[in-house]
């Protein structure tokens, strides 16, 4: 008879930890100047679903220099930084109550996805309100684009959250 394990393997990280790593990788790679330049200039046709999605992945773009933007480098990178900070915080806060009621991978997946949707919307609002030329209208418009980004890409974070300890 072999040993049968019924819970998660203790060598794996937490669901929030693996989701946080996925957030860092997604924003770090797809928000990089190299990726955003490639997505805007090369093989991505904005009128195709694949091209749209590849350009959408570049939404939390960050830069290495301010390139003359008002507010400097902080304003240029505020959206990406806020997205990472908020997503990681929400990944650690959301699952606690949910996993207790409904344990399992479905809960982990939707917690990770929901955390990223909420983080995308909140990061866009904060960047619009704290950045140069702040206005309520810009914050509302950016909130819808940020939440849309989180909805369409949050499945990646939800999938990364699967299998970890709660």
Backbone bond lengths (Angstrom), bond angles and torsions (degrees), N, CA, C in turn:
res aa  C-N    CA-C-N  psi(-1)  N-CA   C-N-CA  omega(-1)  CA-C   N-CA-C  phi
1 X - - - 1.454 - - 1.520 109.46 -
2 X 1.293 114.79 137.23 1.456 119.97 179.95 1.522 110.68 -96.15
3 X 1.276 114.17 164.21 1.450 121.40 176.84 1.531 108.66 -76.41
4 X 1.311 117.56 128.42 1.455 122.29 -179.83 1.519 108.26 -110.46
5 X 1.323 115.69 124.63 1.457 121.24 179.94 1.525 107.87 -102.48
6 X 1.330 116.91 131.47 1.463 120.25 -177.62 1.513 113.18 -105.67
7 X 1.306 120.18 -12.63 1.464 122.65 -179.01 1.509 110.72 -112.81
8 X 1.325 115.82 -174.90 1.458 118.90 178.56 1.526 110.79 -67.63
9 X 1.302 116.07 151.26 1.453 121.18 179.53 1.525 108.29 -71.83
10 X 1.312 116.91 131.50 1.461 120.35 -173.33 1.519 113.03 -68.54
11 X 1.307 119.64 -15.59 1.452 121.89 178.84 1.522 113.22 -75.94
12 X 1.332 118.52 -16.85 1.453 121.50 179.59 1.523 109.61 -78.46
13 X 1.313 115.64 157.94 1.451 120.18 176.85 1.515 111.09 -80.09
14 X 1.301 114.58 -177.78 1.460 119.09 177.82 1.522 109.44 -77.25
15 X 1.309 115.52 159.58 1.465 120.28 177.78 1.526 109.94 -61.69
16 X 1.321 117.23 -40.68 1.464 120.28 179.03 1.526 111.22 -67.84
17 X 1.325 117.31 -36.37 1.460 120.87 179.75 1.515 112.90 -66.70
18 X 1.326 116.73 -43.80 1.464 118.96 178.52 1.523 110.75 -70.01
19 X 1.329 117.17 -33.87 1.464 120.28 174.93 1.520 111.40 -65.77
20 X 1.336 117.02 -39.95 1.467 121.22 178.49 1.526 110.91 -64.09
21 X 1.321 116.77 -40.07 1.463 120.16 176.67 1.529 110.50 -63.07
22 X 1.319 117.02 -40.43 1.468 120.96 177.89 1.530 110.70 -64.24
23 X 1.331 117.76 -38.30 1.466 121.00 177.50 1.524 109.88 -62.31
24 X 1.326 116.40 -47.37 1.466 120.04 179.73 1.528 111.57 -59.94
25 X 1.318 116.56 -42.85 1.462 120.24 179.44 1.527 111.88 -67.67
26 X 1.335 116.80 -44.35 1.462 120.75 -178.14 1.525 111.20 -63.13
27 X 1.326 117.21 -48.12 1.466 120.44 -179.97 1.529 110.57 -71.84
28 X 1.327 116.19 -38.88 1.463 119.46 -179.47 1.514 113.39 -65.28
29 X 1.310 116.93 -41.76 1.471 120.32 -177.55 1.527 111.49 -84.89
30 X 1.326 116.61 -53.92 1.472 119.71 -174.19 1.523 113.18 -77.55
31 X 1.326 117.88 -17.25 1.458 120.26 176.30 1.514 112.80 -95.16
32 X 1.327 117.03 -2.34 1.468 121.15 -176.68 1.525 111.28 -67.22
33 X 1.326 116.33 153.87 1.464 118.96 177.43 1.533 113.01 -58.69
34 X 1.322 117.32 -34.41 1.465 119.80 179.69 1.527 111.16 -65.17
35 X 1.345 117.09 -45.88 1.464 120.10 -179.24 1.529 111.26 -69.32
36 X 1.331 117.58 -44.99 1.463 119.47 -177.64 1.525 111.24 -63.65
37 X 1.337 116.68 -37.46 1.457 119.82 176.12 1.515 111.82 -65.33
38 X 1.334 115.90 -41.83 1.459 120.24 178.42 1.525 110.89 -64.33
39 X 1.336 116.52 -45.62 1.471 120.19 -177.10 1.520 111.78 -64.61
40 X 1.319 117.29 -32.69 1.458 119.99 -178.76 1.525 112.89 -82.01
41 X 1.338 117.15 -27.86 1.458 119.09 -169.55 1.522 115.80 -108.18
42 X 1.304 118.63 -19.26 1.462 117.45 -171.33 1.508 113.18 -111.99
43 X 1.276 116.86 -132.88 1.460 124.18 -165.82 1.524 116.52 -67.15
44 X 1.302 118.58 12.19 1.458 119.27 -176.34 1.527 110.56 -98.03
45 X 1.294 116.39 102.46 1.458 122.84 177.31 1.531 108.09 -77.98
46 X 1.335 118.72 116.63 1.462 120.06 -177.52 1.525 113.75 -65.55
47 X 1.329 117.77 -14.35 1.457 120.78 179.91 1.522 113.06 -92.94
48 X 1.331 117.39 5.25 1.463 120.65 175.48 1.523 109.25 -112.21
49 X 1.314 116.49 156.30 1.464 120.30 -178.75 1.520 111.06 -63.43
50 X 1.323 117.11 -42.01 1.458 120.29 179.94 1.521 112.19 -64.77
51 X 1.327 116.53 -43.57 1.458 120.67 177.74 1.509 112.26 -63.86
52 X 1.329 116.13 -41.77 1.463 120.26 176.95 1.520 111.03 -59.11
53 X 1.336 116.05 -45.29 1.460 120.08 -177.45 1.529 111.48 -67.24
54 X 1.325 117.38 -41.21 1.463 120.17 178.55 1.521 111.56 -63.41
55 X 1.322 117.24 -36.38 1.461 120.58 175.85 1.530 111.08 -72.48
56 X 1.320 116.82 -35.78 1.463 120.41 178.41 1.527 111.39 -62.91
57 X 1.321 117.37 -37.22 1.461 120.43 178.79 1.522 112.04 -59.27
58 X 1.319 118.25 -23.61 1.461 122.72 -178.99 1.523 112.58 -86.26
59 X 1.318 119.54 4.93 1.467 122.51 -176.07 1.524 113.42 -55.14
60 X 1.333 120.68 -45.11 1.472 117.71 -179.15 1.533 112.19 -83.65
61 X 1.307 116.87 49.64 1.466 121.72 -175.22 1.527 111.30 -59.05
62 X 1.312 114.80 140.39 1.458 121.64 174.24 1.519 108.03 -127.72
63 X 1.313 115.59 161.16 1.463 120.68 -176.05 1.514 110.60 -130.00
64 X 1.321 115.05 161.38 1.461 120.64 175.59 1.524 111.65 -94.13
65 X 1.333 117.08 -16.32 1.457 121.50 175.33 1.522 108.62 -140.41
66 X 1.321 116.03 158.45 1.464 120.37 -176.58 1.513 112.30 -75.38
67 X 1.333 117.56 -21.67 1.462 122.52 176.41 1.530 111.89 52.79
68 X 1.331 115.97 41.10 1.452 120.95 176.57 1.512 115.81 77.96
69 X 1.337 118.36 6.35 1.461 120.14 -179.05 1.522 110.17 -71.70
70 X 1.324 116.69 138.87 1.456 121.35 176.49 1.524 109.54 -60.72
71 X 1.318 116.83 135.28 1.456 121.00 -179.28 1.514 112.96 94.71
72 X 1.322 117.72 -9.71 1.459 121.59 175.31 1.515 113.85 76.90
73 X 1.315 114.49 -162.77 1.460 122.04 -175.60 1.528 111.97 -64.05
74 X 1.330 117.79 -34.91 1.458 120.92 179.03 1.524 110.82 -59.37
75 X 1.314 117.14 -45.79 1.462 120.75 -179.89 1.527 110.93 -68.12
76 X 1.332 116.92 -34.73 1.461 120.26 -179.15 1.525 111.60 -67.33
77 X 1.318 117.48 -34.28 1.465 121.79 -175.17 1.527 113.92 -106.26
78 X 1.323 117.65 4.15 1.465 121.19 -174.81 1.524 112.81 -58.68
79 X 1.310 117.81 -42.22 1.460 120.71 -177.64 1.524 111.47 -64.07
80 X 1.326 117.50 -44.47 1.468 121.25 -179.65 1.523 111.10 -66.90
81 X 1.321 117.10 -43.15 1.469 120.75 179.69 1.527 110.30 -65.19
82 X 1.325 116.76 -45.36 1.471 120.09 179.72 1.527 110.70 -63.71
83 X 1.328 117.67 -37.86 1.462 120.52 178.71 1.522 111.10 -61.93
84 X 1.315 117.52 -46.22 1.466 120.67 -179.74 1.521 110.60 -64.38
85 X 1.329 117.63 -48.34 1.470 121.11 -177.52 1.530 110.97 -62.63
86 X 1.322 116.91 -47.51 1.464 120.34 -178.91 1.529 112.00 -67.32
87 X 1.321 117.48 -40.85 1.464 120.16 -179.80 1.523 110.86 -63.63
88 X 1.323 117.18 -44.87 1.466 119.89 179.10 1.520 110.61 -63.85
89 X 1.331 117.30 -43.83 1.470 120.24 178.65 1.527 111.06 -61.60
90 X 1.325 117.13 -45.04 1.464 120.11 -179.22 1.524 112.16 -69.57
91 X 1.326 117.75 -32.75 1.463 119.79 176.70 1.528 110.63 -62.69
92 X 1.320 117.12 -34.91 1.459 120.10 178.93 1.524 111.99 -81.24
93 X 1.336 118.37 -28.26 1.466 121.25 -177.77 1.524 114.02 -86.11
94 X 1.329 118.08 -42.01 1.464 121.03 -173.87 1.524 115.20 -66.31
95 X 1.313 120.32 -45.89 1.465 118.60 -173.50 1.520 114.56 -66.65
96 X 1.315 119.07 -23.73 1.459 120.89 -172.98 1.530 112.14 -55.08
97 X 1.304 118.24 -50.58 1.456 120.53 -178.45 1.524 111.78 -77.63
98 X 1.299 116.90 -35.40 1.456 120.34 -174.73 1.530 112.39 -73.14
99 X 1.306 116.57 -42.04 1.459 119.85 -176.69 1.519 110.81 -67.37
100 X 1.306 117.77 -29.64 1.458 120.23 179.49 1.530 111.39 -64.95
101 X 1.314 117.10 -34.85 1.461 120.75 -178.64 1.516 112.86 -84.79
102 X 1.306 116.73 -41.78 1.458 120.89 -176.11 1.530 108.05 -131.03
103 X 1.310 117.77 85.86 1.456 118.37 -179.17 1.527 111.06 -71.81
104 X 1.300 115.93 150.77 1.462 119.42 175.63 1.497 112.73 132.83
105 X 1.322 115.34 173.15 1.457 120.36 -175.43 1.527 114.12 -69.16
106 X 1.318 118.49 -28.20 1.466 119.89 -179.99 1.529 109.95 -63.41
107 X 1.309 115.83 -41.98 1.459 120.62 178.57 1.523 111.03 -64.55
108 X 1.316 117.52 -41.74 1.463 121.18 178.84 1.525 110.72 -63.60
109 X 1.309 116.88 -43.42 1.463 121.27 -179.73 1.523 110.74 -60.58
110 X 1.327 117.27 -51.46 1.463 120.11 -176.91 1.524 112.34 -71.01
111 X 1.319 118.29 -29.76 1.466 120.35 174.94 1.523 110.72 -65.18
112 X 1.332 116.80 -44.06 1.455 120.31 178.11 1.512 112.45 -64.67
113 X 1.319 115.64 -42.78 1.459 120.26 179.39 1.533 110.52 -64.81
114 X 1.320 116.92 -47.42 1.464 121.05 -179.37 1.526 111.60 -62.83
115 X 1.318 116.75 -39.00 1.465 120.22 178.43 1.528 110.30 -60.76
116 X 1.325 117.09 -39.67 1.459 119.82 -178.10 1.527 112.01 -73.91
117 X 1.317 117.68 -34.95 1.470 120.46 176.15 1.528 109.44 -63.36
118 X 1.313 116.21 -48.69 1.458 121.03 -179.29 1.525 111.01 -64.58
119 X 1.319 117.18 -42.02 1.461 120.61 179.24 1.524 111.32 -64.14
120 X 1.337 117.69 -39.60 1.459 120.45 178.31 1.519 112.17 -61.87
121 X 1.330 116.62 -45.44 1.460 120.30 178.99 1.521 112.55 -65.84
122 X 1.329 116.71 -44.91 1.467 120.49 -179.71 1.525 111.97 -67.18
123 X 1.318 117.23 -39.68 1.465 120.35 179.03 1.527 110.64 -62.99
124 X 1.312 116.69 -40.04 1.468 120.30 178.96 1.524 110.83 -65.34
125 X 1.326 117.24 -42.01 1.465 120.68 178.70 1.526 110.47 -63.67
126 X 1.333 116.93 -47.49 1.460 119.87 -179.81 1.522 111.83 -61.81
127 X 1.326 116.87 -42.39 1.466 120.05 179.52 1.523 111.17 -64.52
128 X 1.317 117.19 -37.69 1.461 120.51 179.68 1.525 111.69 -71.20
129 X 1.326 117.08 -37.69 1.460 120.05 -177.90 1.528 113.21 -81.11
130 X 1.327 117.80 -30.78 1.462 120.99 -178.07 1.522 113.35 -96.63
131 X 1.312 117.20 -11.94 1.461 121.12 -179.13 1.510 111.89 -84.62
132 X 1.324 115.93 -177.63 1.472 119.80 177.64 1.531 110.27 -68.02
133 X 1.296 115.98 152.00 1.476 122.39 179.90 1.528 111.90 56.83
134 X 1.319 116.79 47.80 1.468 122.02 -178.97 1.528 110.58 -69.44
135 X 1.332 114.49 135.76 1.460 120.00 174.29 1.521 108.53 -153.55
136 X 1.304 115.71 155.11 1.458 120.61 179.55 1.525 110.98 -67.06
137 X 1.316 117.27 -38.21 1.464 120.43 178.26 1.519 111.22 -62.52
138 X 1.330 117.13 -44.00 1.470 120.18 177.52 1.523 110.77 -63.31
139 X 1.326 117.44 -38.19 1.464 120.73 178.99 1.521 111.21 -64.64
140 X 1.330 117.37 -41.16 1.464 120.34 179.19 1.524 111.66 -67.77
141 X 1.313 116.90 -41.63 1.473 119.96 177.86 1.527 110.99 -64.33
142 X 1.332 115.75 -44.20 1.462 119.97 -179.71 1.523 111.66 -67.69
143 X 1.327 117.61 -32.62 1.469 120.34 178.20 1.523 110.41 -62.15
144 X 1.314 116.93 -40.07 1.468 118.67 179.73 1.523 111.22 -69.51
145 X 1.319 117.61 -37.66 1.467 118.83 177.66 1.522 110.83 -70.93
146 X 1.331 118.60 -36.49 1.464 121.62 178.09 1.514 112.61 -67.63
147 X 1.325 116.66 -42.65 1.465 119.58 177.67 1.526 110.77 -68.39
148 X 1.319 117.09 -35.53 1.469 120.38 175.25 1.512 111.72 -64.23
149 X 1.329 116.54 -41.77 1.462 120.71 175.20 1.529 109.89 -60.17
150 X 1.322 117.10 -46.92 1.463 120.93 -179.85 1.513 112.27 -62.99
151 X 1.321 117.22 -37.90 1.458 120.42 179.84 1.529 111.66 -66.71
152 X 1.326 116.23 -42.62 1.461 119.56 -176.22 1.529 113.87 -81.23
153 X 1.326 118.14 -18.75 1.464 120.59 179.31 1.520 113.12 -115.19
154 X 1.310 118.14 -9.62 1.460 121.50 -177.02 1.515 114.17 -64.80
155 X 1.321 117.80 -21.19 1.472 120.10 177.61 1.530 110.27 -61.71
156 X 1.332 117.14 -28.05 1.465 120.25 178.03 1.526 109.40 -65.68
157 X 1.317 116.91 -43.49 1.468 122.11 179.72 1.527 108.77 -69.57
158 X 1.321 117.55 -41.14 1.458 120.68 177.49 1.516 112.06 -61.16
159 X 1.317 117.12 -41.88 1.458 121.24 178.43 1.526 110.85 -65.80
160 X 1.327 117.22 -38.94 1.465 120.98 178.91 1.523 111.05 -66.09
161 X 1.333 117.38 -27.19 1.461 121.79 -178.70 1.526 112.65 -78.14
162 X 1.321 117.56 -12.66 1.468 120.69 -177.97 1.515 111.35 -68.06
163 X 1.300 115.87 142.63 1.442 121.27 170.31 1.500 115.89 87.06
164 X 1.295 119.16 -11.22 1.457 120.62 178.51 1.516 111.71 -82.66
165 X 1.305 115.09 169.80 1.472 119.46 174.94 1.512 108.99 -69.56
166 X 1.296 117.45 147.84 1.461 122.19 -179.20 1.489 112.75 -73.55
